[in-house]
Amino acid sequence: MRDSSILLLASAAPFVLSASPPQLDGVEYAQLTIHERLIIRVPRVSPAPMRARGAPPVPQVRWDEKKGPECVAMNALTGAAVEREGEVDLVVVGARRIRAKLDDDCPTLDFYRGFYLKPTADGQLCARRDGIRSRSGAYCAVTRFRALVPRKVKK
């Protein structure tokens, strides 16, 4: 039975293909569908700045966490650094840093080569709403942001 159905369809194909489309008074209609996919790649920044040969070593900056914003403008992100498990430090325009705290089950090892963001309608990356995606495809929700300020050196 199945072979006869295929044979019937194959024999009718030339008639279907030769049928001319209906005339619409010289007007032709077409449909075009465009699918757009935009992804923002945030590169990882090196943890220590480069120094000239023979120059004294640059001291490592220590950061203190303060209350952070609810959202960060995606177009203000210039890079990221991974220093501790479950956290990604976002480098924002003006050399500011904001720490993104991630879900408990999110290994940050995946973010050592950078990560991706899917743009939102408002252009913001918000805690408890959005997340980041590793280059391998893993998704981690951002639970909150903390503003980072350089720790004052005690003298």
Helices and strands as residue ranges (DSSP letters): H 2-18, E 40-42, E 63-67, E 71-73, G 74-76, E 77-81, E 87-92, E 96-102, G 108-111, E 115-117, E 124-126, E 131-134, E 139-150
